[in-house]
Amino acid sequence: MGKKTELQPACRDYTLNLHKRLQGIQFKKRAPRAIRNIRRFATKEMHTQEVRIDPQLNRMVWATGIRNIPRKIRVRVTRKRNEDEDSKEKFFSLVQYVEVDSFEELQTQKA
């Protein structure tokens, strides 16, 4: 069988379609569910259990209220080493907001 590779620090840019992820969710739960979906996406992509949301991203999601969230959002997900000695996880993910003019022809960017 294949070996399990060791995780390394990494950084990638993604476009998340929040409209697709929140289809059919009642209005008063949309912004909290959007933050939960962003956390779940970062956990899945970066293979880390600890996910930290940047305050600017949180403000962007909540900018127009609990019910009117942006349809799409561009985020930068960074896997970093955990400096806390007492933490059980070696890495954590930091999710940051990336401002773009248009979502046309954007690809996932690996750094």
TIVO-2410 file (N, C-alpha, C; in nm, 3 decimals):
# residues 111
REC num residu      c1      c2      c3 atome chaine
REC   1      M   0.083  -0.118   0.000     N      A
REC   1      M   0.000   0.000   0.000    CA      A
REC   1      M   0.088   0.125   0.000     C      A
REC   2      G   0.029   0.241  -0.025     N      A
REC   2      G   0.103   0.367  -0.031    CA      A
REC   2      G   0.135   0.423   0.105     C      A
REC   3      K   0.241   0.500   0.110     N      A
REC   3      K   0.278   0.567   0.234    CA      A
REC   3      K   0.193   0.691   0.254     C      A
REC   4      K   0.170   0.725   0.379     N      A
REC   4      K   0.100   0.848   0.411    CA      A
REC   4      K   0.204   0.961   0.414     C      A
REC   5      T   0.183   1.064   0.335     N      A
REC   5      T   0.281   1.172   0.328    CA      A
REC   5      T   0.265   1.266   0.446     C      A
REC   6      E   0.376   1.322   0.489     N      A
REC   6      E   0.378   1.417   0.600    CA      A
REC   6      E   0.325   1.552   0.551     C      A
REC   7      L   0.241   1.617   0.630     N      A
REC   7      L   0.187   1.748   0.594    CA      A
REC   7      L   0.296   1.854   0.600     C      A
REC   8      Q   0.289   1.948   0.509     N      A
REC   8      Q   0.382   2.061   0.504    CA      A
REC   8      Q   0.299   2.190   0.501     C      A
REC   9      P   0.357   2.303   0.542     N      A
REC   9      P   0.285   2.429   0.528    CA      A
REC   9      P   0.252   2.457   0.380     C      A
REC  10      A   0.132   2.507   0.354     N      A
REC  10      A   0.088   2.531   0.216    CA      A
REC  10      A  -0.009   2.649   0.214     C      A
REC  11      C  -0.029   2.704   0.093     N      A
REC  11      C  -0.119   2.817   0.076    CA      A
REC  11      C  -0.189   2.803  -0.059     C      A
REC  12      R  -0.324   2.815  -0.061     N      A
REC  12      R  -0.400   2.805  -0.185    CA      A
REC  12      R  -0.515   2.905  -0.185     C      A
REC  13      D  -0.551   2.953  -0.303     N      A
REC  13      D  -0.666   3.043  -0.319    CA      A
REC  13      D  -0.780   2.965  -0.382     C      A
REC  14      Y  -0.900   2.981  -0.326     N      A
REC  14      Y  -1.019   2.912  -0.376    CA      A
REC  14      Y  -1.133   3.011  -0.393     C      A
REC  15      T  -1.225   2.979  -0.484     N      A
REC  15      T  -1.351   3.051  -0.495    CA      A
REC  15      T  -1.460   2.959  -0.442     C      A
REC  16      L  -1.533   3.007  -0.342     N      A
REC  16      L  -1.641   2.928  -0.283    CA      A
REC  16      L  -1.775   2.983  -0.329     C      A
REC  17      N  -1.860   2.896  -0.380     N      A
REC  17      N  -1.995   2.935  -0.419    CA      A
REC  17      N  -2.086   2.912  -0.299     C      A
REC  18      L  -2.105   3.016  -0.220     N      A
REC  18      L  -2.187   3.004  -0.099    CA      A
REC  18      L  -2.335   2.987  -0.133     C      A
REC  19      H  -2.378   3.042  -0.246     N      A
REC  19      H  -2.518   3.029  -0.285    CA      A
REC  19      H  -2.556   2.882  -0.302     C      A
REC  20      K  -2.468   2.805  -0.364     N      A
REC  20      K  -2.494   2.663  -0.385    CA      A
REC  20      K  -2.498   2.587  -0.252     C      A
REC  21      R  -2.412   2.626  -0.158     N      A
REC  21      R  -2.402   2.556  -0.030    CA      A
REC  21      R  -2.517   2.591   0.065     C      A
REC  22      L  -2.584   2.703   0.042     N      A
REC  22      L  -2.689   2.747   0.134    CA      A
REC  22      L  -2.827   2.743   0.072     C      A
REC  23      Q  -2.843   2.668  -0.033     N      A
REC  23      Q  -2.972   2.654  -0.098    CA      A
REC  23      Q  -3.071   2.589  -0.001     C      A
REC  24      G  -3.184   2.653   0.022     N      A
REC  24      G  -3.287   2.595   0.106    CA      A
REC  24      G  -3.269   2.617   0.255     C      A
REC  25      I  -3.170   2.695   0.296     N      A
REC  25      I  -3.147   2.724   0.438    CA      A
REC  25      I  -3.232   2.845   0.475     C      A
REC  26      Q  -3.300   2.837   0.590     N      A
REC  26      Q  -3.384   2.950   0.631    CA      A
REC  26      Q  -3.299   3.074   0.657     C      A
REC  27      F  -3.363   3.189   0.640     N      A
REC  27      F  -3.291   3.317   0.639    CA      A
REC  27      F  -3.211   3.342   0.765     C      A
REC  28      K  -3.264   3.314   0.880     N      A
REC  28      K  -3.199   3.349   1.006    CA      A
REC  28      K  -3.080   3.259   1.039     C      A
REC  29      K  -3.051   3.162   0.955     N      A
REC  29      K  -2.938   3.072   0.979    CA      A
REC  29      K  -2.834   3.077   0.868     C      A
REC  30      R  -2.849   3.169   0.773     N      A
REC  30      R  -2.761   3.168   0.657    CA      A
REC  30      R  -2.617   3.208   0.686     C      A
REC  31      A  -2.594   3.319   0.753     N      A
REC  31      A  -2.456   3.363   0.780    CA      A
REC  31      A  -2.382   3.266   0.872     C      A
REC  32      P  -2.443   3.218   0.982     N      A
REC  32      P  -2.372   3.118   1.063    CA      A
REC  32      P  -2.343   2.990   0.986     C      A
REC  33      R  -2.435   2.948   0.900     N      A
REC  33      R  -2.414   2.826   0.821    CA      A
REC  33      R  -2.304   2.849   0.718     C      A
REC  34      A  -2.293   2.970   0.663     N      A
REC  34      A  -2.186   3.002   0.568    CA      A
REC  34      A  -2.050   2.989   0.635     C      A
REC  35      I  -2.036   3.042   0.757     N      A
REC  35      I  -1.909   3.031   0.830    CA      A
REC  35      I  -1.878   2.884   0.858     C      A
REC  36      R  -1.979   2.807   0.896     N      A
REC  36      R  -1.959   2.663   0.921    CA      A
REC  36      R  -1.914   2.591   0.795     C      A
REC  37      N  -1.973   2.627   0.680     N      A
REC  37      N  -1.935   2.565   0.553    CA      A
REC  37      N  -1.792   2.602   0.513     C      A
REC  38      I  -1.751   2.725   0.540     N      A
REC  38      I  -1.613   2.766   0.511    CA      A
REC  38      I  -1.516   2.685   0.596     C      A
REC  39      R  -1.549   2.667   0.725     N      A
REC  39      R  -1.466   2.585   0.814    CA      A
REC  39      R  -1.457   2.440   0.764     C      A
REC  40      R  -1.570   2.384   0.725     N      A
REC  40      R  -1.574   2.245   0.677    CA      A
REC  40      R  -1.491   2.230   0.550     C      A
REC  41      F  -1.500   2.327   0.460     N      A
REC  41      F  -1.422   2.324   0.336    CA      A
REC  41      F  -1.272   2.329   0.365     C      A
REC  42      A  -1.230   2.417   0.456     N      A
REC  42      A  -1.088   2.429   0.490    CA      A
REC  42      A  -1.036   2.302   0.556     C      A
REC  43      T  -1.117   2.241   0.641     N      A
REC  43      T  -1.078   2.115   0.705    CA      A
REC  43      T  -1.056   2.006   0.601     C      A
REC  44      K  -1.147   1.998   0.505     N      A
REC  44      K  -1.138   1.895   0.402    CA      A
REC  44      K  -1.019   1.917   0.308     C      A
REC  45      E  -0.995   2.041   0.267     N      A
REC  45      E  -0.889   2.069   0.171    CA      A
REC  45      E  -0.749   2.062   0.231     C      A
REC  46      M  -0.733   2.108   0.355     N      A
REC  46      M  -0.600   2.117   0.416    CA      A
REC  46      M  -0.571   2.004   0.514     C      A
REC  47      H  -0.667   1.918   0.541     N      A
REC  47      H  -0.648   1.803   0.630    CA      A
REC  47      H  -0.605   1.846   0.770     C      A
REC  48      T  -0.666   1.952   0.822     N      A
REC  48      T  -0.639   1.997   0.958    CA      A
REC  48      T  -0.771   2.005   1.034     C      A
REC  49      Q  -0.766   1.975   1.163     N      A
REC  49      Q  -0.887   1.982   1.244    CA      A
REC  49      Q  -0.913   2.123   1.296     C      A
REC  50      E  -0.807   2.199   1.319     N      A
REC  50      E  -0.821   2.335   1.372    CA      A
REC  50      E  -0.824   2.435   1.256     C      A
REC  51      V  -0.932   2.513   1.248     N      A
REC  51      V  -0.948   2.612   1.142    CA      A
REC  51      V  -0.975   2.748   1.207     C      A
REC  52      R  -0.898   2.849   1.166     N      A
REC  52      R  -0.916   2.985   1.218    CA      A
REC  52      R  -0.966   3.075   1.106     C      A
REC  53      I  -1.073   3.147   1.134     N      A
REC  53      I  -1.133   3.238   1.037    CA      A
REC  53      I  -1.080   3.379   1.064     C      A
REC  54      D  -1.030   3.446   0.960     N      A
REC  54      D  -0.981   3.582   0.972    CA      A
REC  54      D  -1.099   3.676   1.000     C      A
REC  55      P  -1.082   3.774   1.090     N      A
REC  55      P  -1.193   3.867   1.119    CA      A
REC  55      P  -1.244   3.943   0.997     C      A
REC  56      Q  -1.157   3.973   0.901     N      A
REC  56      Q  -1.201   4.042   0.780    CA      A
REC  56      Q  -1.297   3.954   0.698     C      A
REC  57      L  -1.269   3.824   0.691     N      A
REC  57      L  -1.359   3.732   0.622    CA      A
REC  57      L  -1.492   3.724   0.694     C      A
REC  58      N  -1.489   3.717   0.826     N      A
REC  58      N  -1.611   3.713   0.905    CA      A
REC  58      N  -1.695   3.839   0.881     C      A
REC  59      R  -1.630   3.955   0.879     N      A
REC  59      R  -1.702   4.081   0.852    CA      A
REC  59      R  -1.760   4.082   0.711     C      A
REC  60      M  -1.689   4.025   0.615     N      A
REC  60      M  -1.737   4.023   0.477    CA      A
REC  60      M  -1.863   3.938   0.464     C      A
REC  61      V  -1.865   3.823   0.532     N      A
REC  61      V  -1.983   3.736   0.526    CA      A
REC  61      V  -2.102   3.803   0.594     C      A
REC  62      W  -2.078   3.869   0.706     N      A
REC  62      W  -2.185   3.930   0.785    CA      A
REC  62      W  -2.216   4.073   0.742     C      A
REC  63      A  -2.149   4.128   0.639     N      A
REC  63      A  -2.160   4.270   0.603    CA      A
REC  63      A  -2.303   4.312   0.571     C      A
REC  64      T  -2.378   4.230   0.504     N      A
REC  64      T  -2.514   4.268   0.465    CA      A
REC  64      T  -2.619   4.200   0.551     C      A
REC  65      G  -2.579   4.150   0.666     N      A
REC  65      G  -2.676   4.093   0.759    CA      A
REC  65      G  -2.675   3.942   0.760     C      A
REC  66      I  -2.763   3.887   0.841     N      A
REC  66      I  -2.768   3.743   0.862    CA      A
REC  66      I  -2.826   3.670   0.742     C      A
REC  67      R  -2.913   3.738   0.665     N      A
REC  67      R  -2.981   3.667   0.557    CA      A
REC  67      R  -2.920   3.688   0.420     C      A
REC  68      N  -2.858   3.803   0.393     N      A
REC  68      N  -2.809   3.836   0.259    CA      A
REC  68      N  -2.658   3.821   0.253     C      A
REC  69      I  -2.612   3.700   0.233     N      A
REC  69      I  -2.468   3.676   0.225    CA      A
REC  69      I  -2.424   3.683   0.079     C      A
REC  70      P  -2.295   3.704   0.051     N      A
REC  70      P  -2.249   3.709  -0.088    CA      A
REC  70      P  -2.266   3.574  -0.158     C      A
REC  71      R  -2.294   3.576  -0.287     N      A
REC  71      R  -2.313   3.452  -0.362    CA      A
REC  71      R  -2.184   3.373  -0.374     C      A
REC  72      K  -2.075   3.444  -0.404     N      A
REC  72      K  -1.943   3.381  -0.416    CA      A
REC  72      K  -1.845   3.460  -0.333     C      A
REC  73      I  -1.739   3.391  -0.291     N      A
REC  73      I  -1.636   3.456  -0.211    CA      A
REC  73      I  -1.502   3.392  -0.245     C      A
REC  74      R  -1.399   3.473  -0.253     N      A
REC  74      R  -1.263   3.425  -0.282    CA      A
REC  74      R  -1.186   3.421  -0.151     C      A
REC  75      V  -1.130   3.304  -0.119     N      A
REC  75      V  -1.058   3.288   0.008    CA      A
REC  75      V  -0.919   3.232  -0.017     C      A
REC  76      R  -0.829   3.264   0.075     N      A
REC  76      R  -0.694   3.207   0.076    CA      A
REC  76      R  -0.684   3.119   0.199     C      A
REC  77      V  -0.660   2.989   0.177     N      A
REC  77      V  -0.649   2.894   0.287    CA      A
REC  77      V  -0.501   2.860   0.303     C      A
REC  78      T  -0.449   2.883   0.423     N      A
REC  78      T  -0.307   2.863   0.452    CA      A
REC  78      T  -0.293   2.761   0.564     C      A
REC  79      R  -0.213   2.658   0.539     N      A
REC  79      R  -0.181   2.560   0.644    CA      A
REC  79      R  -0.052   2.604   0.711     C      A
REC  80      K  -0.059   2.624   0.843     N      A
REC  80      K   0.057   2.672   0.918    CA      A
REC  80      K   0.088   2.578   1.033     C      A
REC  81      R   0.213   2.583   1.078     N      A
REC  81      R   0.253   2.504   1.195    CA      A
REC  81      R   0.196   2.568   1.321     C      A
REC  82      N   0.152   2.484   1.413     N      A
REC  82      N   0.098   2.531   1.539    CA      A
REC  82      N   0.213   2.553   1.636     C      A
REC  83      E   0.228   2.674   1.687     N      A
REC  83      E   0.339   2.708   1.776    CA      A
REC  83      E   0.310   2.676   1.922     C      A
REC  84      D   0.184   2.648   1.955     N      A
REC  84      D   0.150   2.614   2.094    CA      A
REC  84      D   0.206   2.478   2.129     C      A
REC  85      E   0.275   2.469   2.243     N      A
REC  85      E   0.333   2.341   2.283    CA      A
REC  85      E   0.227   2.244   2.334     C      A
REC  86      D   0.121   2.297   2.395     N      A
REC  86      D   0.020   2.209   2.455    CA      A
REC  86      D  -0.091   2.170   2.357     C      A
REC  87      S  -0.083   2.211   2.231     N      A
REC  87      S  -0.186   2.174   2.134    CA      A
REC  87      S  -0.161   2.033   2.082     C      A
REC  88      K  -0.270   1.962   2.056     N      A
REC  88      K  -0.255   1.824   2.009    CA      A
REC  88      K  -0.237   1.815   1.858     C      A
REC  89      E  -0.274   1.921   1.784     N      A
REC  89      E  -0.258   1.923   1.639    CA      A
REC  89      E  -0.127   1.993   1.602     C      A
REC  90      K  -0.056   1.940   1.501     N      A
REC  90      K   0.070   2.002   1.457    CA      A
REC  90      K   0.045   2.123   1.368     C      A
REC  91      F  -0.066   2.122   1.292     N      A
REC  91      F  -0.096   2.228   1.197    CA      A
REC  91      F  -0.234   2.285   1.222     C      A
REC  92      F  -0.255   2.408   1.174     N      A
REC  92      F  -0.388   2.468   1.172    CA      A
REC  92      F  -0.406   2.537   1.038     C      A
REC  93      S  -0.530   2.563   1.002     N      A
REC  93      S  -0.561   2.633   0.877    CA      A
REC  93      S  -0.610   2.773   0.909     C      A
REC  94      L  -0.560   2.870   0.835     N      A
REC  94      L  -0.604   3.008   0.846    CA      A
REC  94      L  -0.675   3.044   0.717     C      A
REC  95      V  -0.801   3.090   0.727     N      A
REC  95      V  -0.880   3.124   0.610    CA      A
REC  95      V  -0.894   3.276   0.606     C      A
REC  96      Q  -0.848   3.337   0.494     N      A
REC  96      Q  -0.850   3.482   0.479    CA      A
REC  96      Q  -0.930   3.521   0.355     C      A
REC  97      Y  -0.986   3.641   0.359     N      A
REC  97      Y  -1.063   3.695   0.247    CA      A
REC  97      Y  -0.967   3.755   0.144     C      A
REC  98      V  -0.992   3.727   0.016     N      A
REC  98      V  -0.914   3.784  -0.094    CA      A
REC  98      V  -1.010   3.867  -0.179     C      A
REC  99      E  -0.980   3.995  -0.193     N      A
REC  99      E  -1.068   4.083  -0.269    CA      A
REC  99      E  -1.038   4.069  -0.419     C      A
REC 100      V  -1.142   4.048  -0.499     N      A
REC 100      V  -1.128   4.037  -0.644    CA      A
REC 100      V  -1.232   4.127  -0.711     C      A
REC 101      D  -1.200   4.172  -0.833     N      A
REC 101      D  -1.293   4.256  -0.908    CA      A
REC 101      D  -1.401   4.171  -0.973     C      A
REC 102      S  -1.360   4.055  -1.027     N      A
REC 102      S  -1.453   3.968  -1.098    CA      A
REC 102      S  -1.414   3.823  -1.073     C      A
REC 103      F  -1.512   3.735  -1.078     N      A
REC 103      F  -1.486   3.594  -1.058    CA      A
REC 103      F  -1.464   3.520  -1.191     C      A
REC 104      E  -1.456   3.594  -1.301     N      A
REC 104      E  -1.437   3.534  -1.433    CA      A
REC 104      E  -1.299   3.470  -1.445     C      A
REC 105      E  -1.295   3.346  -1.489     N      A
REC 105      E  -1.174   3.271  -1.522    CA      A
REC 105      E  -1.072   3.265  -1.409     C      A
REC 106      L  -1.118   3.256  -1.286     N      A
REC 106      L  -1.028   3.237  -1.173    CA      A
REC 106      L  -1.004   3.088  -1.154     C      A
REC 107      Q  -0.882   3.051  -1.127     N      A
REC 107      Q  -0.846   2.912  -1.102    CA      A
REC 107      Q  -0.795   2.899  -0.960     C      A
REC 108      T  -0.789   2.775  -0.910     N      A
REC 108      T  -0.729   2.751  -0.779    CA      A
REC 108      T  -0.580   2.779  -0.790     C      A
REC 109      Q  -0.529   2.866  -0.705     N      A
REC 109      Q  -0.389   2.907  -0.710    CA      A
REC 109      Q  -0.313   2.838  -0.598     C      A
REC 110      K  -0.206   2.770  -0.633     N      A
REC 110      K  -0.121   2.705  -0.533    CA      A
REC 110      K   0.006   2.787  -0.517     C      A
REC 111      A   0.042   2.813  -0.393     N      A
REC 111      A   0.163   2.892  -0.367    CA      A
REC 111      A   0.266   2.808  -0.296     C      A
***
